[in-house]
């Protein structure tokens, strides 16, 4: 089994418009939406620090001045640098632009979408990536379905009703571990999921890490309310 050096640097993509979260995002960027009294990005920075990360580059866009002011107004658990996209680069282009500002370009790094509210073992994900000698590993989530489901036996008789079970399918959870060479493979402009990742998958150099822990993407007002309830319940 390949031993992995600890990952000490990360990028947070925080430039999205958050159009589905209006009117919340009329005055603050999506990453500053509060859940149970805490901004998403503050939660993420604390989580990264707990995982041993010391340096974070925040890629800002929509309402970047509000975000930078927020980050500068408090003591942070990591060394922070904010970079601002002058024009939209897409998620892949944003990752490449921010990644080029990391302090150690010859070392691996984490990347997070700015709308992810989560807790799981990041160190285990980094080790998983190293063991497979992958260029990139995607954190795979199984979000809870919004409906209850009906379970049947082999004769088609109802045996149980299950409220909001986890989806049987894994999705891209918006959390990554990247080897240093990813910067040469990301697009300057565009989406890495349509370019870089399919290419790596064909080469068997892309891995998927099942997230064992809490995960929720904050896309709608309903997600904010449900995440707050789950946070209060200690999930």
Order of alpha helices (4+ residues) and beta strands (2+ residues): beta-beta-beta-alpha-beta-alpha-beta-alpha-beta-beta-alpha-beta-beta-beta-beta-alpha-beta-beta-alpha
